[in-house]
Amino acid sequence: MMLSDAEFTDIAQFIHREFGIHLSDHKKVLVAGRLGKRVRQLGLSSFSSYLRAVQQDDSGEELTELVNRITTNHSYFFREKAHFDFLEREVFPALAQDLRRRRNNPVRVWSAGCAAGEEVYTLAMLFREYFGPSLEDMDLGLLATDLSLQALAAARAGVYPANRLQEIPARYTGAYFRRLDADSFEVSDTIRKMVLFKKLNLMDQDFPFKGAFDIIFCRNVMIYFNEETRRRLVDNLYRYTRPGGYLFIGHSESLRRESCPFRYIRPAVYHKPLEVRA
């Protein structure tokens, strides 16, 4: 089944409106490959008829199926390790000091675009390792969101092939994973219960959060967006970052310093300055 240029344009524009994902012309083959099988499964005659079916499906199930097929949810534990080193070296000590000054101060962390959960579970393990028994007295909330229900289901299950664990220190594997068979491991209940998983479209104008976050990881998400969409998202992330909080993006991504509200700290690490008090 051929995907015409006009059909590709219609599909790309629809995906951009719904999800902010920018599909350049060289993605045409990818779209044809990933959607062609679904078009045939539904017994449809063309990509145009498939797009109409998506638009007319009031349940939203086919829209979810579409985005599951278009996006790539690939990650692994301790990906871009420099970020986690920075957390342990700079962010956690400051956080611990702040918590000693202000008891019962909630700590909120958000993994935006969490894929299959490796990133947020890495964060959970780091918190448990650094803060130890004092973590039980901390009001810690770890939120992980994604657009893909398929990715969220995998994240909640917390089962991974052995090759996804290659970057994890051995002591973490022994403490926080259970071997299921020769080639798969399951995240321990201790770690899994620390995380709340939710579906969220980062293109929403407002996010359903009551408060702001101390730490936001939004890595390797904006590579799918054009400049204007990135700017809107960053402005929204800034709104939901506490003064003194941090934003981590992917090392393959960058923000324009002249228009970015965050303060640049180092590659792929940004900071929201403390508010100036009168």
Residue pairs with C-beta under 8 A, 6 or more apart in sequence:
1 32
1 36
1 39
1 40
1 46
1 47
2 32
3 28
3 31
3 32
3 35
3 36
3 47
4 47
5 28
7 46
7 47
7 48
7 51
8 23
8 25
8 28
8 31
8 32
8 47
10 48
10 51
11 23
11 31
11 35
11 47
11 51
12 22
12 23
12 27
12 31
14 51
14 54
14 55
15 21
15 23
15 66
15 67
15 70
16 22
16 23
16 226
16 229
18 63
18 67
18 201
18 203
19 67
19 147
19 201
19 203
20 202
20 203
20 224
20 225
20 229
20 233
21 70
21 71
21 224
21 225
22 224
22 225
22 226
22 229
23 31
23 70
31 70
32 47
34 69
34 70
35 47
35 50
35 66
35 69
35 70
36 47
38 50
38 65
38 66
38 69
39 46
39 47
39 49
39 50
42 50
42 53
44 50
44 53
53 62
54 62
54 63
54 66
57 63
64 148
64 149
67 147
67 148
68 148
68 149
68 150
68 151
71 147
71 148
71 224
73 115
73 116
73 146
73 148
73 150
73 151
73 154
74 115
75 115
75 116
75 118
75 119
75 220
76 118
76 164
76 165
76 166
76 167
77 118
77 121
77 122
77 160
77 164
77 165
77 167
77 168
78 84
78 122
78 167
78 168
79 118
79 119
79 122
79 167
79 219
80 219
80 250
80 251
80 268
81 167
82 251
82 268
83 217
83 219
83 248
83 268
83 269
84 122
84 123
84 126
86 266
86 269
87 123
87 126
87 215
88 126
88 130
91 215
91 246
92 126
92 130
92 131
95 107
95 214
96 130
96 131
98 105
99 105
99 107
99 138
104 139
105 139
106 139
106 140
106 141
106 211
107 138
107 139
107 140
107 141
107 214
108 141
108 143
108 211
108 212
108 213
108 214
108 215
108 242
109 120
109 123
109 127
109 140
109 141
109 142
109 143
109 213
109 214
109 215
109 216
109 217
110 143
110 144
110 145
110 213
110 215
110 216
110 217
110 240
111 119
111 120
111 123
111 142
111 143
111 144
111 145
111 217
112 145
112 200
112 202
112 216
112 217
112 218
112 221
112 237
113 145
113 146
113 147
113 202
113 218
113 219
113 220
113 221
114 120
114 144
114 145
114 146
114 151
114 152
114 155
114 197
115 146
115 148
115 151
115 155
116 151
116 154
116 155
116 160
117 144
117 154
117 155
117 156
117 158
117 187
117 195
117 197
118 160
118 164
119 144
119 217
119 219
120 142
120 144
120 155
120 195
120 217
121 158
121 176
121 187
121 191
121 192
121 195
123 142
123 215
123 217
124 142
124 191
124 194
124 195
125 172
125 176
125 191
127 135
127 140
127 142
127 194
128 135
128 176
128 190
128 191
128 194
129 172
131 138
140 194
141 196
142 194
142 195
142 196
143 195
143 196
143 198
143 213
144 155
144 195
144 196
144 197
144 198
145 197
145 198
145 199
145 200
146 152
146 155
146 197
146 199
146 200
147 199
147 200
147 201
147 202
149 199
152 197
152 198
152 199
155 197
156 192
156 197
158 186
158 187
158 191
158 192
159 180
159 184
159 185
159 186
159 187
160 184
160 185
160 186
160 187
161 183
161 184
162 183
162 184
162 185
165 173
165 177
165 185
168 177
173 185
175 188
176 187
176 188
176 190
176 191
177 185
177 186
177 187
177 188
178 185
178 186
178 188
179 185
179 186
180 186
200 207
200 208
202 218
202 221
202 233
202 236
203 229
203 233
205 236
207 236
207 240
209 240
212 239
212 240
212 241
212 242
212 245
213 240
213 241
213 242
213 245
214 242
214 244
214 245
214 246
215 245
215 246
215 248
216 237
216 240
216 241
216 245
216 246
216 247
216 248
217 248
218 233
218 237
218 247
218 248
218 249
219 248
219 249
219 250
219 253
219 268
220 250
220 252
220 253
221 250
222 229
222 230
222 233
222 249
222 250
222 253
223 250
223 252
223 253
225 233
227 256
230 255
231 256
231 259
234 247
234 255
234 260
234 261
234 262
235 261
237 247
238 247
238 261
238 262
238 272
241 247
241 262
241 272
242 272
243 272
243 273
243 274
243 275
244 271
244 272
244 273
244 274
245 271
245 272
246 265
246 269
246 270
246 271
246 272
247 262
247 269
247 270
247 271
247 272
248 268
248 269
248 270
249 255
249 268
249 270
250 268
251 267
251 268
253 268
255 262
255 264
255 270
257 264
260 270
261 272
262 270
262 271
262 272
263 270
263 271
263 272
263 273
264 270
265 271
